[in-house]
C-alpha cells in the first residue's frame, strides 16, 4: 500500500486557505445569528439534497445557499464519481459541517464538542464536526468514456 504524503502548501495557498476559513466563519456566524424561522424561510421553496438522496440539515443547507444561491443538488467528490460525474477543473467546493464519531455507540454532545467514551469499548474520542466540501451539480460534468483515468488521477492527488 502506497503512503500518501501531503504536498507542502505555498505561501499564496496558505493565505487563500486562511481567507476561505475566515469567509466560512463569517457565514457560520451569520447563520448562527438567524432565527430558526429565518433559516426555514431560506429553504421554503426546496430543500438542498445530496447526490446520495439525503436532505442536508437546515444549517448545512443554509451554508450551501449562502455560498452558492440556487444550489439544490450537492455531493462530495466520491458521491459525484459514483454517479458518473466529475468536478469541473477550477471549481471551488462549498464548505459544510460534517459530524464526526458514531452516534449509535457513544453519548455525544456535538454542540459542545466534548470528549466522550464509546459505550461498547470505552474508547475515548472527541465528538464534534469538521469542515467538508460539497459541489453543486452545476459544478460537475458527465464522465465521458476515456476520461475515467483522469478522474482517478484527481482522486489520488
Beta strands, then each sheet from edge to edge (+ up, - down):
strand 1: 49-50
strand 2: 73-75
strand 3: 85-87
strand 4: 94-100
strand 5: 115-117
strand 6: 124-126
strand 7: 128-136
strand 8: 140-142
sheet 1: 1+ 2+ 7- 4+
sheet 2: 3+ 8-
sheet 3: 5+ 6-
end
